[in-house]
Amino acid sequence: MTLLPLTRPARLRPGARVAVVSPSGPVPADRLDPGLDILRGWGLDPVPMPHVLDVHRDLDYLAGADEARARDLQDAWCDPSVDAVICARGGYGAHRMVDLVDWAAVREAGPKAFVGYSDVTVLHEAFALRTGFATLHGPMVGTETFLKDPRTQESLRATLFEPETQLTLGLEEARALVPGRARGITYGGCVSLLAADLGTPHARRSARGGLLVIEDTTEDPYSLDRILTQLLRAGALDGVAGVACGSWAGCGPYERVRAVLADRLGALGVPVVEELGFGHGPTGLTIPLGVPAVLDAPADGPATLTVEAPALL
């Protein structure tokens, strides 16, 4: 099966209502409130869902009960007055709640802009595979990068409001790890979460025709090796057209990380780009998932990912 373009949501306009959810780990109010103020500064109407600040009674790494986190996401999506859903933070917990969402009801409600990264990779895959909706791998409103980095903020704002201005993506330091040029449908996210999805009932069965975008945080080089090896051994990367790598914050000296990426991804025989500029790093560009794009990885000069149509209609 070859990856196909997914259904894109509508762009946002001033006054749009944006639900904010915590599908994974808890977010402190003093981190969430400044993020909501940034959204208000863009002319949006952010609406925190009822359980966004919850903390699980016994497992304090979870933003409340699994059922409550799933209900917040589903209720936000199925509310016709809500135009977009943005996650407050990642952490851990999306795997515990993803199967509690009524994805048929979500699909019936139609596409909306959905934004998040890290643990939210589980939900990006669910939206792609269970609803056919394109999503945005982008910053979350309660995270330090979003609160402090203007380029991260502007990348998301422009993608939401003026997506035609955000077609060619990548930081200046993006370079070819394996030179070449490839076209495909973007998918991916946090690579450890993609590996954790393997073997589950709704896991992706094919990468054919896909442009894989991956990043991660606090995984030692040997752990990244294991994660990538698992994906390779499972056949999860068979047929992939190209790979774009983002940040590897806290994963050890980049020279060692780079060696792992070159060793494990180089054998695929497809273009591979490093340091494109998305994920857990100091700048987190917004990357559309589920859209046709071209990965340019020249032997000399900056590499880019160019989407062939605006992320939002």
C-alpha positions in Angstrom: 0.0 0.0 0.0 1.4 3.4 -1.0 0.8 6.4 1.2 -1.7 8.9 -0.2 -2.4 12.6 0.6 -4.7 13.0 3.6 -7.6 15.4 3.9 -6.4 18.9 4.9 -8.3 21.1 7.4 -9.3 24.7 6.9 -7.0 27.5 7.8 -7.8 29.6 10.9 -9.1 33.2 10.9 -9.2 35.8 13.6 -11.7 34.8 16.3 -11.3 31.1 15.7 -11.9 28.9 18.8 -9.0 26.7 19.6 -9.4 23.9 22.2 -6.3 23.1 24.3 -5.9 19.5 25.5 -3.4 17.5 27.6 -3.5 14.0 26.1 -0.2 12.9 27.8 1.6 14.5 30.7 0.5 17.3 33.0 1.2 20.9 32.4 1.5 23.5 35.2 -0.8 26.5 35.0 2.1 28.9 35.0 3.4 27.3 31.8 -0.1 27.1 30.2 -1.3 30.6 30.8 1.5 32.4 28.9 1.0 30.0 26.0 -2.7 30.9 25.9 -1.8 34.6 26.0 0.3 34.1 22.8 -2.7 32.5 21.1 -4.9 35.4 22.2 -2.3 37.8 20.7 -2.8 36.1 17.4 -6.5 36.9 17.6 -7.6 33.4 18.5 -10.0 32.3 21.3 -8.2 29.5 23.2 -10.5 27.3 25.2 -8.8 25.0 27.8 -10.7 21.7 28.0 -12.0 20.7 31.5 -9.1 18.3 32.3 -6.2 20.2 30.8 -4.6 20.9 34.2 -5.4 17.5 35.8 -2.8 15.3 37.4 -3.4 11.6 37.9 -4.0 10.8 41.6 -1.5 7.9 41.7 0.6 8.3 38.5 1.7 11.9 38.5 3.3 11.6 35.1 -0.2 11.5 33.6 -2.5 14.5 33.0 -5.4 12.9 34.8 -7.3 9.7 34.0 -7.0 8.1 30.6 -10.8 8.3 30.1 -10.8 12.1 30.9 -7.9 12.8 28.5 -9.6 10.9 25.7 -12.9 12.6 26.5 -11.4 16.1 26.3 -9.9 15.3 22.8 -13.1 13.8 21.5 -15.4 16.5 22.9 -13.2 19.2 21.5 -13.1 17.6 18.1 -16.8 16.9 17.9 -17.8 20.4 19.0 -18.7 22.3 15.8 -17.7 25.6 17.4 -14.1 24.5 17.8 -11.9 25.2 14.8 -8.6 23.6 15.9 -7.1 21.5 18.7 -3.7 22.2 20.1 -1.9 20.1 22.7 -0.5 21.7 25.9 2.5 19.4 26.1 3.8 15.9 25.5 5.4 13.6 28.1 3.8 10.2 28.3 0.3 8.9 28.1 -1.2 9.1 24.6 -0.7 5.3 24.1 -2.9 4.7 27.1 -5.8 6.9 25.9 -5.7 6.6 22.1 -8.0 3.5 21.9 -10.5 5.2 24.2 -11.3 7.8 21.6 -14.3 7.2 19.3 -12.4 7.6 16.1 -15.6 7.0 14.0 -17.1 10.1 15.7 -14.0 12.1 15.1 -14.0 11.1 11.4 -17.6 12.1 11.1 -16.9 15.5 12.6 -14.5 16.2 9.8 -11.0 17.6 9.7 -9.6 20.4 12.0 -6.1 21.7 12.5 -4.4 19.5 15.1 -1.0 20.5 16.6 1.5 18.7 18.8 4.7 16.6 18.8 6.6 14.2 21.0 4.2 11.8 22.7 1.5 13.2 20.5 3.0 11.2 17.6 0.6 8.5 18.7 -2.3 10.7 17.9 -0.8 12.0 14.6 -0.7 8.3 13.5 -4.2 7.7 14.7 -5.6 10.7 12.8 -3.8 9.6 9.7 -4.7 5.9 9.8 -8.2 6.0 11.5 -9.6 9.2 10.0 -7.5 10.1 7.0 -6.9 13.7 8.3 -3.7 15.6 7.8 -2.2 17.1 11.0 0.6 19.4 12.1 3.8 18.3 13.9 4.3 21.6 15.7 4.9 23.3 19.0 2.6 22.9 22.1 1.4 25.9 24.0 2.8 24.9 27.4 6.4 24.1 26.3 9.5 26.2 26.8 10.3 26.4 23.1 7.0 27.8 22.2 7.0 30.3 25.0 10.6 31.6 24.3 11.4 31.1 20.6 10.0 33.7 18.2 10.8 31.6 15.1 8.9 28.6 16.6 5.9 30.8 17.3 5.9 32.4 13.9 6.2 29.1 12.1 3.0 27.9 13.8 1.2 31.2 13.4 1.9 31.5 9.7 1.0 27.8 9.1 -2.3 28.2 10.8 -3.3 31.6 9.2 -1.2 31.9 6.0 -0.1 28.3 5.1 0.9 29.3 1.5 3.8 31.3 3.0 5.2 28.1 4.7 5.9 25.8 1.8 9.7 25.5 1.9 10.8 24.3 5.4 14.1 23.9 7.1 16.7 25.8 9.2 19.8 27.2 7.5 22.0 24.4 9.0 20.0 21.6 7.4 22.3 19.4 5.4 22.3 16.1 3.5 23.3 13.1 5.5 22.7 11.1 2.3 22.4 13.3 -0.8 19.5 13.0 -3.2 16.0 14.2 -4.0 12.7 12.4 -3.1 9.0 13.0 -3.3 6.4 11.5 -1.0 3.7 11.9 1.6 5.0 13.2 5.0 4.5 11.2 8.1 6.2 10.4 11.4 7.2 12.2 14.5 9.0 11.0 17.6 10.8 7.9 16.5 10.6 6.0 19.8 6.8 6.4 19.6 6.7 5.1 16.1 8.6 2.0 17.3 6.3 1.7 20.3 3.3 1.5 17.9 4.6 -1.6 16.1 2.5 -4.6 16.7 -0.6 -2.7 17.9 -3.8 -3.3 16.0 -3.9 0.0 14.2 -0.2 0.4 13.5 1.0 1.6 10.1 1.6 -1.3 7.7 3.6 0.4 5.0 6.0 3.3 4.5 5.9 3.0 0.7 5.8 6.4 -0.9 6.3 8.1 2.4 8.7 10.9 3.5 9.5 10.0 7.1 10.1 12.9 9.5 11.7 11.8 12.8 13.3 13.3 15.9 13.5 12.4 19.6 14.8 13.5 23.0 16.8 11.9 25.8 17.5 8.7 24.0 21.2 7.6 24.2 22.8 6.7 20.8 22.6 3.0 21.6 18.9 3.4 22.3 18.4 5.3 19.0 20.2 2.4 17.3 17.8 -0.1 18.9 14.8 1.9 17.9 15.8 2.3 14.3 16.9 -1.3 14.1 13.5 -2.4 15.4 11.8 -0.3 12.7 14.1 -1.8 10.1 13.7 -5.4 11.2 9.9 -5.0 11.4 9.9 -3.8 7.8 8.3 -0.5 8.9 10.6 1.5 6.7 10.4 -0.7 3.6 9.6 1.5 0.6 10.2 4.8 2.3 11.2 7.5 -0.2 13.3 9.7 2.1 14.0 10.7 5.7 14.1 14.1 7.3 15.6 14.3 10.7 14.9 17.0 13.2 16.4 17.6 16.7 18.0 15.0 19.0 18.0 17.1 22.2 19.6 15.3 25.2 20.6 12.3 23.1 24.3 12.7 23.6 27.0 14.3 21.5 25.6 14.9 18.1 28.6 13.3 16.4 27.6 10.0 18.0 23.9 10.5 17.1 24.9 11.3 13.6 27.0 8.1 13.3 23.9 6.1 14.3 21.7 7.9 11.8 24.2 7.4 9.0 24.7 3.7 9.9 21.0 2.8 10.3 19.4 5.1 7.7 22.1 5.1 5.1 21.4 1.5 4.2 17.9 2.5 3.0 19.4 3.9 -0.2 17.2 7.0 0.0 18.0 10.7 0.7 18.4 11.6 4.3 18.5 15.2 5.7 19.8 16.1 9.1 19.0 19.1 11.4 15.9 20.2 9.5 14.8 22.1 12.6 11.7 20.4 14.1 11.0 18.7 17.4 12.6 19.2 20.8 15.3 21.5 19.9 15.6 25.3 20.6 13.6 26.0 17.4 10.7 23.7 16.5 9.3 24.4 13.0 5.8 23.3 12.1 5.9 20.4 9.7 2.6 19.3 8.0 1.9 15.6 8.1 -0.1 13.8 5.4 0.8 16.1 2.5 2.8 15.6 -0.6 6.3 17.1 -0.4 9.8 17.1 -1.9 12.9 16.5 0.1 15.9 18.2 -1.4 19.3 17.0 0.0 22.0 18.4 -2.2 25.6 17.3 -1.6 26.6 20.9 -1.0 24.4 23.7 0.5 21.3 23.7 2.6 18.7 21.0 2.5 14.9 21.7 2.4 11.5 20.0 2.7 9.0 21.7 0.3 5.3 20.9 0.7 3.6 20.9 -2.7 0.3 22.4 -1.3 -0.4 24.5 1.7 -0.9 22.6 4.9 -4.3 24.1 5.4 -7.0 25.0 2.9 
